């Protein structure tokens, strides 16, 4: 059986840092042969690289058929996450490759083709121009294909401004859990779960994730690995469960004019305060800002409610630069990290965007975490 699909990279940017994942499965140390057929060689760049843990190989694209070989020593439960890179740039080592990826001299989504090494001989047919790859399917690459389809749809849905960040994450996590349950004996499923519970955004779906962990085949996945997933998930739940009886810290913030202003000055005369915690580096935050603005405008004539935005950017210049390009119909401030590094932990903010409602009469947090699509409903309930 052969499969053909578009390649979508399994990497993510976290404040400018590229993070890659090494996956594992049980394979003995053997010679590995990767045969690559470039169907549209006339469009292909000058070089092709095979990049994986412990090895970095380069070939010139002179023939349609190219062969990579390596003797890979894999310990028990190790599976190699691997990639092909096609570019006109001559790279000498993995450091060159990483630098060019970070500097965007290599287009990751166009130049990179990803796959798993789950057999000693792999035959790959690829089209550089259309960014298509076909590979003789084995269970792990079949599962990877399905995960890439989820990622593709996630990216496409993210372009739809009508879909909130929470709705999108909920769909993605549930889709991945469904895939994990389909392959309970797969080590790839174990690493998918490990990746999910590394993100605070997964908190809302911790029950589904717990169910996914419990579905893993204990005859294949070692018990200590499954136990470690439960421990990490427990920690995620503990850190992200909204704190009760919180009082908003009475600290000073900075205005766009770099002036210090106290929290009491900010909320003066307001019965209820709705806060949008965000940052300039947070794409989901910026995606939902128009929704927050739209809700705020509906309460323009209500003197009891005040909407504000508090940036948690550590770089005030980034915030000021963003503010010059985009204005808000409500007051905007930034946290002074140097003076109040404990603020985020005090309020239990583990991820952003975070929407919070505070009672101005006693400074108590009455709604520590509200989804944007439920914010108006929650506020109307409080007002009535």
N, C-alpha and C positions, 0 to 999 in steps of 0.2 A: 504494500500500500504506500502511496506517496501523498504528501499533503502540500498544498500551495497556500501561501498567505502573505499579507503585508507584515512587515516587521516593525514592531513598536518597542522601543527600548525599555528594559526593565531597570531604570535608574531614576533617581529623583534628585532635585536640587533642594538643599536645605541651607538657606541663607548663603547661597553661592557655592556650597560644597557639593561635589558629586559623590554619591555613595553607591558602591557596588556591592552585590551580595554573592557570596560563595555558597553553593548548594552542595549537599552531600548525599551519597548513596553507597551501597556496598559493591565495590569493583576492585579487582586485584590489579597490581602493577603490570601493565602490558604495553606493547608498542601500539600507538594510535596513528591511524592514517586518515587524513581528511582530503578527499578529492573534491575539487571545486570546478564546476563548469560554468563559465561566464557566457551566457547566451548572446548578449549584445556587446561583445568585446570592443566594437567600434566606439561605444560611448563610455567605456570604462576608463578610470584614471590610470595613472602610470604604475601605482603600487597597490599591492594587497597585503594585509597583515593578519596574522592569526594571533590573537591575544587571549591568554588565559593564565591561571595561577601558575607562577613559576616559569613561564616561557613567553617569548615574544619573537615571532618570526616574520620576515619580510621576503616577498617575491615580487619580481617585476612582471607586470601583466603583458607578456609577449605572446602567449598562446591562450587558446580558449580553455584548455584544461590545465589546471595547476594542482600540485600535490604538496601537502604539508605532512611531515612526519615528526613524531616525538615519542620518547619513552617516558611515560608519566607514571610516577610512583604514587599511587593513591592508597591511603590507609583505609581500613574498614569504615564503611558508611560515608565514603567520599565520592561526590559526583562533581564534575567540572562544569562550571558555568563559563561559556566561551563566546567569543565574538570574532567576526571578520570585519576588517576596516578597509575601505577602498578610498584612496586619496592620491593626489599628485604630490603631496608633501613627503619628503624623505625623512622618515623617523628612525632613530637609532636605538631607542629603548622605550620602556614603558613610561619613563618620566617625560620624554618628548611627546608621547601620545597624550598623556594626561594634561600637559600644559596646553597643547593645541585644542583639546576638547574644552577646557576651561575658558580659553581665550576665544572660543567659537570659530577658530580657523578651520576646524573640521565640523561639519554639520552632522550631529549625532543621528538625527532621524533620517538622513539621506545616506550617510556613508557607512553606518553600522548595521550588521546583520548578526542577530543573536541566536544561539542554540545551546543545547546541553549535550555534553559528551556522555552518552549512555551506551555506547557500543564501540568496539575497537576500530571499525571501519565505517566511515560516514561519507556518503555521497551527497553533495549539495549542488543544485542548479540554481543560479540566481540571475536576475535581470537588474543591472545597476540603474538604468534609466527609470524603470517602473518601481524600483525598490521591492521586488518580489523574490521570494526564495521558496524552493521546494526541497524537501529532505525526506529521505526514507524514514517513515514514521516509526518510532518506538514509543512505549507508554509515556516516558517522561517528556519527550518532545511533543507528543500529542497533548499532554496536559499543559505544557508551556504555551502551545498554540491557543488553547482555550483561554488561558490567562491573558494572553496578548489581545485576544478579541475583546475581553472585558476592559482592558486598558484603552483600547481604541475607542470603544463606545463611551468610556468615561471622559476621554479628551473631547470627543464630539459633543457630548451633553454639556460639558463645562462651558462651551461657547454660547449656550442658551441662557440668557439672562433671567429667564423665568424660573429656572431651576435653582433652588437655594443650595448653599454648600452642604448643609446638613442632609438635604434630600439626596444630593449626589453621592455623598459619602455612605449614606445608608444603603443606597442601591449597590454601590461598588462592594462594600463589605459583605452584604448578603449574597451577592453573585459569587464572590470568592469563597465564601463558606459553603455554598452549594457545590462548587467545584471541588473543594476539599473533601466533602462527604462522598463525592463520586469516586475519589481516589484515596480511600482511607489508608491504604498500605504504601502510599508514595511518600518518600522522604521530601519531595518537593512540597507536599501538603504541609509537612512539619515546618518548613522554612517560610511558607506563605503565612502560617499562623504566627510564627515568630516575628515576621515583618509587621503583621497587623497590630499585634499588641505592643509594638514599639512606638506607636503613635497615640497621643492623647485623644485624637479624634475618634478612636475606636471605642472609647468609653461608652458611648450611647448604645453600642451593639455588643456589650460584653457578654450578655446572656447567649447570643448566637455564637459568639466566639468560643465560649465555654462548651457549648454543645459540639462545636467542631473539634475541639481538643478531645472531648470524650469519645468521638467517633474514630479517632486514630487507631490503627491496628497495632495492638501491643505485642503481637508476635513479630512485627517488623520494626516498629519504632520503639527504641528502648524505653523502659519505664522511667529512668532518670530524666530523659529528655522530655517526656510528657509531664512529669512532675515539675520540671523547670518552667514549662509553659504556664502551668497553673499558678506557680509562685509569681511569675512576672505579671500575669493577668490580675492576681490579687492585689499586687502593688499598684497597678494601673487604676483599679477600682478605688482603692483607698485614697490615692492622690487626687482623683478627679471627682469623687462624690462631693457635691456642693456642701460647703460648711454651713452649719446652722447658727443662728443667733449672732451673725456677723455685724460689726459696726464698721462703717466706712472710715478708714484712717483719716484723721484731721491733719493732713500734710499740705505742703505748698506745691503747686505745679508751676510750669512756665507758660507764658502766653506767646503768641507769634512774634511779639515785640521783645521777647526774652526777659520779660518782667516776671517777678515771682508773685504768685497770687495764692491765697489760702483757700482751702476747700470750703470753709464757711463763707468766704466772699463769693465764691462761684455759685453756691446754692442759695444765697440770701434771697428770701422772699418766695421761694419755691416749695410747694408741699411735697411734690414727687420729682425725682431726677432720674432720667433715663440715660444711661451711659453706654457708649459704643467704644470698647477697648479694641484698638487696632494698631497696625504698624505699616510703614510704607513698603516693607519687603514682603508683606502678606497679601498674596494675590486673592485668596478668598475674601479677605477683608474689603479690598477695593471693589471686588465684584458685587458685594452686598451693600456698599455705601449708598447707591441710588435707592435701594429699598428702604434703608434707614432714613434717608432724606424724605422720601415720600410719606413715610409714617409720621415723621416729625411735623411736616406741613399740615397734617390733619388736626394737629393740636395747637396751631398758631394762636388761636383765640382763647385757649384755655390757660389762664394765668397760673393755675396750680401745677402745671407740668413744664419741666424744662429739659430739653434734649442737649446733650453735650457729647463731644468726642474726646477721648484721652488716648494719645499715642504712647506706645511703650517702646518706641524707637530709642536705641542707645545713642544714635548719631543724630543730634539735633539739626545738623545741616541738611540731612536727607529729608527730614520732616518739613523744614522751612522751604526747601526747594519744591517739594510736593505741594505745599500750601500756596505757593505763588502761581502754580499752574491750575490748581483746582480749589475753589472756595466752597465752604459749607454754609447752609442756611441756619447754622447753630454755632454756638461757641466751641472753640477747639483749643485743647491744651496738650502739653507733653509732660510725661513723668520725668523728674530729675533723678536719674538713676544714681548719680554720684552721692546724692544726699539720702535717697530712700531705696536702696537695693532690696529691701525686705518687702516692699509694697505688694508685689505680685503674689508672693507666697502667702502673705497675710490674708489676701482675698481669695486664695485658692484658684487663681487663674493659671491653668496649665496649657491652654490653647486659645488662639484668637481666630476669628472674631468672637468676642464675648459681649453679650448684651445684659445689662444689669439694671435693676430698678431699686432706688434708695428712697426711704422715707425721710424727707428733709426735716421733719419735726424732732426726730430723735437720732437721725443718722444711721438707722438700722437698714441693712440690706434685706429687702423683703422678697426679692426675686434675684438670686445670685447668678442664674444662667438661663436665659430665655432664647429659644430659637427665633430667628428673624420672622418666620412666617406665623409665629404665635405671639409676637410681641404686642401687637395692637389688642388682641383678645385678652392677654394678661393685664395690660394697662387699663383697659375698660373695666375689667373685673375689679381691679383695685380702686378705680375712681368711683365705681358704683357701690 
